[in-house]
Amino acid sequence: LKKYIADINNDLKQAGVAEEKLISGDVSNLEELMYQIEKADISLRLVTEIRNKALESYQEIMRMQV
């Protein structure tokens, strides 16, 4: 899990660099820049959904009566 989160963090950093290049006009391959930005977006959405599902599961377990 730590490695996956580190990979997502790396993707987000690369997307930030890609956005800066896009803003400055230093674009050599627009498709690659858009790919990096979308990859980071999808990864972030996935990890957010995983967190939400884990939190829902925890809350459901806490509601169970023993």
N, C-alpha and C positions, 0 to 999 in steps of 0.2 A: 504494500500500500504506500509506503514511504517513497519507493522508487517511482510508482505511478504518479504520485503527487509532484515529485521532483520533475518528472517528464512534462507534466502539465504546466508547471511553473516555467520550464524552459520554453515550451511552446508559446506561452503568453509573452515572454521576453522577446522571442523572435518575431511575434506578431507586432509588438511595439516598435521594433526596429523597422519592420516592413512598412508600418504606417508612417514612420518618420521619413523613410525613403520616398514613399508615395507623395507625401506632403511637399517635400523639398523638390520633387520632380526628378529625382535620381533613379529612374525606372529603366532597367534593362530588360526585365522580363515580368510583365504585368501579371501573367497567369501564375507565376511562382509566388509573387507577393500576395495575391488574392488567396491562393491555396494556403499559405501560412496563416493568414488572418482567419480564414474559415476553419482551419484545423484547430486553432486555439479556441475559437468560439464553441465548436462542437465538443471539444475536450472539457471545457469549463462547464458547459451545460450537463454533460454526462456526470461529472464528479458532483455537481450540485444535486442531481437527481439521486445519485447513490447516497449522498448524505441525507437527503429527505426521506428516502426509503428506510435507511438505518434508524433515523429518529422516529419515524412512525412505528417501526417494529419495536423499538425500545419502549415507547409509550404504550403500545398494545400489551407488552409483557408486564409492564407495571400495573395495568388495569386488571390483570388476571387475579382471580382469587385462588388462594391455595387451599 
